[in-house]
Amino acid sequence: MIDLYYWTTPNGHKITIFLEEAQLEYKLLPVNISAGQQFEPSFLAISPNNRIPAIVDRRPASGQEPISVFESGAILLYLAEKSGRFLSIEPRERIDALQWVFWQVAGLGPMLGQNHHFLQYAPEKIPYAIDRYAAETKRLYAVLDRRLEGRSFIAGSYSIADVACYPWVVPHARQGIALELYPNVARWFDTVGQRPAVVRSYELAARVNSAPVVSASSREILFGQSDATVRRGEAAQHKQ
C-alpha cells in the first residue's frame, strides 16, 4: 500500500497518473496547500521541503520498515523501480528516459511555474519577468517539440518521462502557449491525454479540489514563504 500525500498540482498529477497506470494500490491523503496543511509537523516529517507530493510505501520490496519519499522525480523513479513499469532496465533506454525526467524537474516545471506566477498571480505586472519566463517557456516547448519529431513518446515507449512532462503542458493556455505552434507536442499531448489512467487521474483531481483557483486568502500561504516559514515548522516539530 502506498500512502500518497497529494494536492491537485502538476507535480501531484504526476504521481496519481503513475499509480493509476501501474495499478498500484494506494491511499490518497489530500494536503490542502491553500489552507497551509503542508506545514503540519506530521507532513513535514515526510516532506521536509513542505511541498507535495510525498509518499510512504507501507510495504517496500525489502519487507522492512516503511519508506518515505519526497520530490516528484524521486517518487517516479522509486515507483518505477518498485513496479518494474515505465522505465526500461536496458541501459540506453533507461538513461534516455531519466535524462528527460531530470529535464522536466530542473527546467520545464520551474520555468513554466515562474511563467504562470508572473503572468497570473504576481501582485504587480513586471514586464521583464513576464517576458523572461515567457521566452524560456517557448524555448522549452520548442525543445520538446523537436524531441517528439518522429516519436510517439519522449523516450521511445511510454515512460516516466511522459508522466513527468504531461501535467506541466496541461495548463498551456494559461502559460500563454498556442499549442498548435508546436505540432509534435500537440499530437503527443492528445495521445497521452486519452490514456484511461490519465483520464482517471484528472477525474480524481476534480473530486478532490473543485476550486483550484488561488484566492486572496491563500495567496500569502502559497507565495509568502521564506526561511522564517521553515523555522516555524521546525519549532512546531520540536514541540511534539
Secondary structure, 3 states (H helix, E strand, C coil): CEEEEECCCHHHHHHHHHHHHHCCCEEEEECCCCCCHHHCHHHHCCCCCCCCCEEEECCCCCCCCCEEEECHHHHHHHHHHHHCCCCCCCHHHHHHHHHHHHHHHHHHHHHHHHHHHHHHHCCCCCHHHHHHHHHHHHHHHHHHHHHCCCCCECCECCCHHHHHHHHHHCCCCCCCCCHHHCHHHHHHHHHHHCCHHHHHHHHHHHHHCCCCCCCHHHHHHHHCCCHHHHHHHHHHHHHC
